[in-house]
Amino acid sequence: MGFRMYEYFFHFVPTYLPRLLAGAVTTLEVSVLSMIIGTLLGLLTAIARLAAPWPLRLIARVYVDLCRGTPLVVLLLLIYFALPGFGIRLPAFWAGVLGLSINLGAYLSEVFRSAILAVVQDQHDAALSLGLNGVLTYRLVVLPQALAIATPTLGGYFISLLKDCALVSFISVEELLRAGTEIIADTFRTMDVYLLVGFVYVMMSYVAAFAVKWAEDSLRPAYLSGKMADMTKMTAPLQQSLASGPEPKPRQAVVTPGP
C-alpha cells in the first residue's frame, strides 16, 4: 500500500497531471466564453420579455421554453452533427461554446428577469420623471441594481458550467474529462485518473467561488456591507457637530447711555 501511494503521488501524478491541466485550460476557455455570451443572451432575453413588443416577447418565451426542455447533450449533438446538413459547419470548440451559451442564456434570462423585477418600481418611475428615456433608465438605474442582485446566482451557474463542460467531450472537444478518458485508455487506471480529475475540478470550482465572492462584495451597496461602518466612523465628527448645533455667540454687554 505504501509503495502504491508513493508511486501514485511521485510518479503517476507528475506524469499525467500536466496533460489534465492542458484539458483544464480548455475547460476554462469554454466556460468563460460560454458565460460571457450566455450572460449577454440571457440579459437581452429578459429585457425582451419585460419591455419589448409582443412578437419579441413571444420569441423570447419560446426560446426559453425550448432550451429548458431540451437536454444539453442533445443540443450539443444537434449543433455539431445536424448543422453541417444545412451548410453550417463549426469546429468542435465553437460548437461547444454555442451550445452551452444557448442553454445557459435561457436559464440566466429568468435570473435577470427576477432581478429586474426586484428593483423597486419607484426608482424606475423617478428616473422617468427626471427625463431619462427607457434605455437610459435601464442602463443607469435598473440594470446596475439588478446585476448586484443577480451576481450570487450567476456565480453559482458559472461553477455549475465548469462541470457541465464535461458534456462537450461528446463532440470531441479536448477538455478535462476527455483528457482523463484518454489517459485511462493508455494506463487502464480508472480510479486513479478520476481521482485526479475530480481534484482538478474541485480546485477550479474553489477559485471560481472565490472570484464570485469578490465580485459580489464589489457590487454590493455600501449600506449592505462593512464599508458602511467605515463611513460611519469617518462622518462621526461631522454628525456630532451637526447634532450639537452652532456654537452660541458670546453675548455683548449693552452700554446704556447715562442721563
FENJOKA-V377964 format. One record per residue. RES is the residue in three letters. PSI is psi in whole degrees, -180 to 180 (* if undefined). Layout:
BEGIN
res = [RES & RES]
psi = [PSI & PSI]
END
This chain:
BEGIN
res = [MET & GLY & PHE & ARG & MET & TYR & GLU & TYR & PHE & PHE & HIS & PHE & VAL & PRO & THR & TYR & LEU & PRO & ARG & LEU & LEU & ALA & GLY & ALA & VAL & THR & THR & LEU & GLU & VAL & SER & VAL & LEU & SER & MET & ILE & ILE & GLY & THR & LEU & LEU & GLY & LEU & LEU & THR & ALA & ILE & ALA & ARG & LEU & ALA & ALA & PRO & TRP & PRO & LEU & ARG & LEU & ILE & ALA & ARG & VAL & TYR & VAL & ASP & LEU & CYS & ARG & GLY & THR & PRO & LEU & VAL & VAL & LEU & LEU & LEU & LEU & ILE & TYR & PHE & ALA & LEU & PRO & GLY & PHE & GLY & ILE & ARG & LEU & PRO & ALA & PHE & TRP & ALA & GLY & VAL & LEU & GLY & LEU & SER & ILE & ASN & LEU & GLY & ALA & TYR & LEU & SER & GLU & VAL & PHE & ARG & SER & ALA & ILE & LEU & ALA & VAL & VAL & GLN & ASP & GLN & HIS & ASP & ALA & ALA & LEU & SER & LEU & GLY & LEU & ASN & GLY & VAL & LEU & THR & TYR & ARG & LEU & VAL & VAL & LEU & PRO & GLN & ALA & LEU & ALA & ILE & ALA & THR & PRO & THR & LEU & GLY & GLY & TYR & PHE & ILE & SER & LEU & LEU & LYS & ASP & CYS & ALA & LEU & VAL & SER & PHE & ILE & SER & VAL & GLU & GLU & LEU & LEU & ARG & ALA & GLY & THR & GLU & ILE & ILE & ALA & ASP & THR & PHE & ARG & THR & MET & ASP & VAL & TYR & LEU & LEU & VAL & GLY & PHE & VAL & TYR & VAL & MET & MET & SER & TYR & VAL & ALA & ALA & PHE & ALA & VAL & LYS & TRP & ALA & GLU & ASP & SER & LEU & ARG & PRO & ALA & TYR & LEU & SER & GLY & LYS & MET & ALA & ASP & MET & THR & LYS & MET & THR & ALA & PRO & LEU & GLN & GLN & SER & LEU & ALA & SER & GLY & PRO & GLU & PRO & LYS & PRO & ARG & GLN & ALA & VAL & VAL & THR & PRO & GLY & PRO]
psi = [-43 & -40 & -38 & -43 & -43 & -45 & -36 & -49 & -28 & -6 & -54 & -51 & -50 & -27 & -42 & -13 & -41 & -37 & -38 & -38 & -34 & -41 & -34 & -35 & -44 & -40 & -44 & -41 & -47 & -42 & -47 & -46 & -43 & -37 & -42 & -51 & -42 & -36 & -46 & -43 & -42 & -38 & -45 & -38 & -40 & -44 & -39 & -39 & -22 & -35 & -2 & 164 & 162 & -32 & -41 & -36 & -39 & -43 & -43 & -40 & -43 & -42 & -46 & -45 & -41 & -45 & -35 & -21 & -3 & 127 & 144 & -41 & -34 & -41 & -42 & -43 & -37 & -44 & -42 & -36 & -26 & -36 & -36 & -25 & -21 & 14 & 9 & 109 & 119 & 145 & 156 & -40 & -51 & -27 & -40 & -43 & -44 & -46 & -45 & -39 & -44 & -44 & -45 & -39 & -35 & -41 & -40 & -24 & -37 & -35 & -48 & -37 & -43 & -39 & -40 & -42 & -22 & -19 & 134 & 134 & -29 & -34 & -38 & -45 & -37 & -39 & -41 & -37 & -23 & -1 & 4 & 138 & -179 & -39 & -47 & -35 & -44 & -43 & -38 & -24 & -54 & -52 & -40 & -41 & -39 & -38 & -41 & -37 & -38 & -14 & -47 & -40 & -39 & -40 & -40 & -40 & -35 & -42 & -40 & -34 & -35 & -38 & -32 & -22 & -18 & -24 & -22 & -10 & -21 & -23 & 26 & 28 & 132 & 67 & -168 & -51 & -39 & -38 & -42 & -39 & -39 & -37 & -39 & -39 & -28 & -34 & -21 & 26 & 77 & -53 & -42 & -41 & -45 & -32 & -42 & -40 & -44 & -38 & -42 & -41 & -42 & -42 & -43 & -41 & -37 & -46 & -41 & -40 & -39 & -43 & -39 & -40 & -39 & -43 & -39 & -44 & -35 & -35 & -13 & 135 & 155 & -35 & -9 & 3 & 178 & -12 & -25 & -35 & -41 & -39 & -36 & -41 & -39 & -34 & 3 & -47 & -40 & -40 & -39 & -38 & -41 & -34 & -36 & -16 & 175 & 147 & 137 & 140 & 142 & 137 & 137 & 141 & 136 & 120 & 119 & 122 & 142 & 170 & *]
END
